[in-house]
Amino acid sequence: MTEHILISQPEPGIALVELARGKVNAIDHRMYGELAETFDRLSDDPTVNVAVLTGRGHVFCAGNDLNDFRTMDTTSGELQMRNVRRAMFNLIDCSIPVIAAVNGPALGSGLGLTASCDLVVASEKATFGLPEMNVGVLGGGRFTARMLPQQAMRRLFFTAEAVDAHTLERWGAPIEVVPHDTLMNTALTRARSIASKSRYALTLAKQSLNGCEGMDLKRGYELEQTFTVRLSEHPDSKTAVEARMAALTNGKNP
């Protein structure tokens, strides 16, 4: 069990992961450890095909607990940053897809968590920013560059000013902006679509996409093909092919 991460299973195959620490879900060193453990457990849980990550209350995540920065020095800082990396990388490497349901401000590490998810649904009330320059630290740019072109990311980084969800979308972020009252329904709708797929296929797909993300087209596609061959030998693959062929035979649209 974790103190500040709440995990439930609202529907078969779907895990709901809620950040729940204080009023703004600021993350301290202990909570980073809980995040890392949470996504490790979800990776190994055969009953879950997809996870939805959101914040309890009115804030998704306001970033790091500033108290951790007050005492940080070169020695303690490296240990803390290693803990942060473990949490972020375990989210990225989680064997199942993770959907961010951004219900309010996602700042600093909150934006990092968002960018580490596989897809993002954002409330119209959500805001996004990198306030690190205003509190004497750095970080978050590389994660944000997964979602935004360089100059948009650098505007967030250098100004430390937050923007709303529609602005982030206009700048090129691949997010789905929805009315606040429909946020969780939309996120769960996307989750149901994913949860209906073979878990084995999803885990191979996640590995494939993560593996080829930093590659050029030729090497990336070659890697994807190796996962296609691996999946083709699994019974779930044969079942899916036969079901699709039967549907086409019965006159259903492709």
C-alpha positions as CSV (number, residue, x, y, z in Angstrom):
1,M,0.0,0.0,0.0
2,T,1.1,3.6,-0.6
3,E,0.3,6.7,1.4
4,H,-0.1,9.2,-1.3
5,I,-1.0,7.1,-4.4
6,L,-4.5,5.7,-4.4
7,I,-5.2,2.8,-6.7
8,S,-8.6,1.3,-7.6
9,Q,-10.1,-0.7,-10.4
10,P,-13.3,1.0,-11.5
11,E,-13.9,-1.5,-14.3
12,P,-12.4,-4.8,-15.4
13,G,-9.0,-4.3,-16.9
14,I,-8.7,-0.6,-15.9
15,A,-6.7,0.8,-13.0
16,L,-7.3,4.3,-11.7
17,V,-4.2,5.8,-10.1
18,E,-4.8,9.0,-8.1
19,L,-2.2,11.4,-6.8
20,A,-3.3,12.4,-3.3
21,R,-0.9,14.4,-1.3
22,G,-2.1,17.7,0.4
23,K,-4.1,20.3,-1.5
24,V,-2.0,20.4,-4.6
25,N,-0.5,16.9,-4.9
26,A,3.1,18.2,-4.6
27,I,5.5,15.3,-4.8
28,D,8.2,14.7,-2.2
29,H,11.0,12.2,-2.2
30,R,8.8,9.5,-0.5
31,M,6.0,10.0,-3.0
32,Y,8.4,9.6,-5.9
33,G,9.3,6.2,-4.5
34,E,5.6,5.4,-4.2
35,L,5.1,6.3,-7.9
36,A,7.9,4.1,-9.0
37,E,6.5,1.2,-7.0
38,T,3.0,1.8,-8.3
39,F,4.0,1.5,-12.0
40,D,6.2,-1.5,-11.2
41,R,3.2,-3.3,-9.7
42,L,0.9,-2.4,-12.5
43,S,3.4,-3.7,-15.0
44,D,3.2,-7.1,-13.3
45,D,-0.6,-7.2,-12.6
46,P,-2.2,-9.6,-15.1
47,T,-5.7,-8.2,-14.3
48,V,-4.9,-4.7,-15.6
49,N,-4.6,-3.7,-19.3
50,V,-4.5,0.1,-19.0
51,A,-4.1,2.7,-16.3
52,V,-5.6,6.2,-15.9
53,L,-3.5,8.7,-14.0
54,T,-5.2,11.7,-12.4
55,G,-5.1,14.0,-9.4
56,R,-7.3,13.9,-6.3
57,G,-9.0,17.3,-5.8
58,H,-8.7,20.3,-8.0
59,V,-5.0,20.0,-9.0
60,F,-3.4,17.3,-11.1
61,C,0.1,17.9,-9.7
62,A,1.8,21.1,-8.7
63,G,5.3,19.7,-9.1
64,N,7.9,19.1,-6.5
65,D,7.5,19.8,-2.8
66,L,9.6,22.9,-2.4
67,N,10.8,21.8,1.0
68,D,13.0,19.2,-0.7
69,F,14.8,22.0,-2.6
70,R,15.5,24.0,0.6
71,T,18.0,21.5,1.9
72,M,19.3,20.1,-1.5
73,D,23.0,20.2,-2.1
74,T,25.3,18.3,-4.6
75,T,25.3,15.1,-2.6
76,S,21.7,14.9,-1.5
77,G,20.5,16.3,-4.8
78,E,21.9,13.4,-6.8
79,L,20.2,10.9,-4.6
80,Q,16.9,12.8,-4.9
81,M,17.2,13.2,-8.7
82,R,17.9,9.5,-9.0
83,N,14.6,8.9,-7.1
84,V,12.8,11.2,-9.5
85,R,14.2,9.5,-12.6
86,R,13.2,6.1,-11.3
87,A,9.6,7.3,-10.9
88,M,9.4,8.9,-14.3
89,F,11.1,6.1,-16.1
90,N,8.9,3.4,-14.4
91,L,5.9,5.4,-15.7
92,I,7.3,5.5,-19.3
93,D,8.4,1.8,-19.1
94,C,5.1,0.6,-17.5
95,S,4.2,-2.5,-19.5
96,I,0.7,-1.3,-20.1
97,P,-0.6,2.0,-21.6
98,V,-1.1,4.9,-19.2
99,I,-3.7,7.7,-19.9
100,A,-3.2,11.0,-18.2
101,A,-6.5,12.6,-17.1
102,V,-5.4,16.1,-16.3
103,N,-8.0,17.6,-14.0
104,G,-6.2,20.9,-13.1
105,P,-2.8,22.5,-13.0
106,A,0.1,20.2,-14.1
107,L,3.2,22.1,-13.2
108,G,6.9,21.1,-13.2
109,S,7.0,17.4,-12.4
110,G,3.3,17.3,-13.0
111,L,3.9,18.2,-16.6
112,G,6.7,15.6,-16.6
113,L,4.2,13.0,-15.5
114,T,1.8,14.1,-18.2
115,A,4.4,13.9,-20.9
116,S,5.4,10.4,-19.8
117,C,2.0,9.0,-20.3
118,D,0.9,7.4,-23.6
119,L,-2.1,9.6,-24.2
120,V,-3.5,12.7,-22.6
121,V,-7.1,13.9,-21.9
122,A,-7.2,17.3,-20.4
123,S,-10.0,19.3,-18.7
124,E,-10.6,22.8,-20.0
125,K,-9.6,23.9,-16.4
126,A,-6.2,22.3,-16.8
127,T,-3.1,24.5,-17.0
128,F,0.5,23.5,-17.9
129,G,3.8,25.0,-16.9
130,L,7.4,24.7,-16.0
131,P,7.9,27.0,-13.0
132,E,11.4,25.7,-12.1
133,M,13.2,28.9,-13.1
134,N,11.2,30.8,-10.5
135,V,12.2,28.5,-7.7
136,G,15.9,28.2,-8.4
137,V,16.1,24.8,-10.1
138,L,16.0,23.4,-13.6
139,G,14.4,20.5,-15.3
140,G,11.3,19.3,-17.2
141,G,12.4,20.5,-20.7
142,R,13.2,17.1,-22.1
143,F,10.0,15.6,-21.0
144,T,8.0,18.5,-22.3
145,A,9.7,18.2,-25.7
146,R,7.9,14.9,-26.1
147,M,4.7,17.0,-26.4
148,L,5.8,20.3,-27.9
149,P,8.1,21.8,-30.5
150,Q,11.3,23.2,-29.1
151,Q,10.4,26.9,-29.1
152,A,7.1,26.2,-27.4
153,M,8.8,24.2,-24.8
154,R,11.4,26.9,-24.3
155,R,8.8,29.5,-23.8
156,L,7.4,27.5,-20.9
157,F,10.8,26.9,-19.6
158,F,12.3,30.4,-19.7
159,T,9.2,32.4,-18.8
160,A,8.0,29.9,-16.1
161,E,4.5,31.0,-17.0
162,A,1.7,28.5,-17.2
163,V,-0.7,28.2,-20.2
164,D,-4.2,26.7,-20.5
165,A,-5.0,23.5,-22.2
166,H,-6.3,25.0,-25.4
167,T,-3.0,27.0,-25.8
168,L,-1.0,23.9,-25.3
169,E,-3.1,22.1,-27.9
170,R,-2.7,25.1,-30.3
171,W,1.0,24.9,-29.9
172,G,1.0,21.3,-31.1
173,A,0.5,19.1,-28.0
174,P,-1.3,15.9,-28.9
175,I,-3.9,16.3,-26.1
176,E,-7.7,15.9,-26.1
177,V,-9.3,18.9,-24.4
178,V,-12.8,18.3,-23.0
179,P,-15.3,20.0,-20.7
180,H,-14.3,19.5,-17.1
181,D,-17.4,17.6,-16.2
182,T,-16.7,15.0,-18.9
183,L,-13.0,14.5,-18.2
184,M,-13.2,11.1,-16.4
185,N,-15.9,9.8,-18.7
186,T,-13.7,10.6,-21.7
187,A,-10.6,9.1,-20.1
188,L,-12.5,5.9,-19.2
189,T,-13.9,5.7,-22.7
190,R,-10.4,5.7,-24.1
191,A,-9.3,3.2,-21.4
192,R,-12.2,0.8,-22.3
193,S,-11.1,0.8,-25.9
194,I,-7.6,-0.2,-24.8
195,A,-8.6,-2.6,-22.1
196,S,-10.6,-4.6,-24.7
197,K,-7.3,-5.6,-26.4
198,S,-5.1,-8.6,-25.6
199,R,-2.8,-7.7,-22.7
200,Y,0.1,-9.6,-24.3
201,A,-0.4,-7.5,-27.5
202,L,-0.5,-4.3,-25.5
203,T,2.7,-5.1,-23.6
204,L,4.5,-5.9,-26.9
205,A,3.1,-2.8,-28.5
206,K,4.3,-0.6,-25.6
207,Q,7.8,-2.1,-25.8
208,S,7.9,-1.6,-29.5
209,L,6.8,2.0,-29.4
210,N,9.2,2.9,-26.6
211,G,12.0,1.1,-28.3
212,C,11.7,2.8,-31.7
213,E,10.8,6.3,-30.4
214,G,14.4,7.5,-30.6
215,M,15.3,5.7,-33.8
216,D,15.3,6.8,-37.4
217,L,12.5,5.5,-39.6
218,K,14.4,2.5,-41.1
219,R,15.8,1.2,-37.8
220,G,12.6,1.9,-36.0
221,Y,10.4,0.1,-38.5
222,E,12.8,-2.9,-38.5
223,L,12.4,-3.1,-34.7
224,E,8.6,-2.9,-34.9
225,Q,8.6,-5.8,-37.4
226,T,10.5,-8.0,-34.8
227,F,7.6,-7.4,-32.4
228,T,5.1,-8.2,-35.1
229,V,6.7,-11.6,-35.6
230,R,6.8,-12.2,-31.9
231,L,3.1,-11.4,-31.5
232,S,2.1,-13.5,-34.5
233,E,3.0,-16.7,-32.7
234,H,0.7,-16.0,-29.8
235,P,-2.8,-17.5,-29.6
236,D,-4.3,-14.0,-29.1
237,S,-2.9,-13.0,-32.5
238,K,-4.6,-15.9,-34.2
239,T,-7.9,-15.3,-32.4
240,A,-7.8,-11.6,-33.5
241,V,-7.1,-12.5,-37.1
242,E,-9.9,-15.1,-37.3
243,A,-12.4,-12.8,-35.6
244,R,-11.6,-10.0,-38.1
245,M,-11.9,-12.3,-41.1
246,A,-15.3,-13.6,-39.8
247,A,-16.5,-10.1,-39.4
248,L,-15.5,-9.2,-43.0
249,T,-17.2,-12.4,-44.3
250,N,-20.4,-11.3,-42.5
251,G,-20.3,-8.0,-44.4
252,K,-19.1,-5.7,-41.6
253,N,-17.1,-2.6,-42.8
254,P,-13.3,-2.8,-42.5
